[in-house]
Structure formats: structure tokens, C-alpha cells
Amino acid sequence: MFELLAAEATTHSTPDGLIGGLVGASGGISFAIWYGWYVTTKTIPKIVEDFREERKLDREDRKSEHDEFKSALKAIVTTIAMVPCQVVYEELRRRDSHQKGQQPTALQPHDVT
């Protein structure tokens, strides 16, 4: 350490040069320390908080979309479940009318909505 100060003293002809060099070096180190402190205590927690808030909003949006999809799918399944019953009913009606001597009617498509 003393060798470095002695070498520094020989390169600068005045004491102001030595002091200026020490202040300049300590200023750079001080800035690096402050910047590290600022990033770890202010910036990173803010980034993490923003990320968590956005993920929370995404989950809420996804949940509402999931609920809408679920209700639409349930309506489709209910409609599909009703169609075979209507087809069977129509077929039984057609057979019944045929047995009574009436003209058989073709199956008609039904609007199940």
C-alpha cells in the first residue's frame, strides 16, 4: 500500500495531484458502491413487484376467459346430448305413424338452439 502511495507521489509533482488522484479513485468506487446499492434495493424490487402485478392480472383475465369457454362448452355439450333424444323421438314417431297405415315421413332436421 505504501509503495503504491509512494509511486503515486513520484508521478505527481504536487500534493494536489496525489489528493486529486485519491479523490478521483474513491469517487469512482463510491459511485460503483452506490449504484450497486441502488439497483439491489430500489430497481430490482420494483421490477419484481411490477412483474407480479402483471402476472396477477394475466391470471384474472385467463380465469374469466376460462369461465366463458367452460360455459360455452357446457351449452354445446347440452345441445349435443339433446340431439340423439330428438332423433330417437322422431324415429319412434315415424314408426308409429307407419304402423297406423299413414305415409312414413322422412326425418326432418331439428333446430336445437
Beta strands, then each sheet from edge to edge (+ up, - down):
end
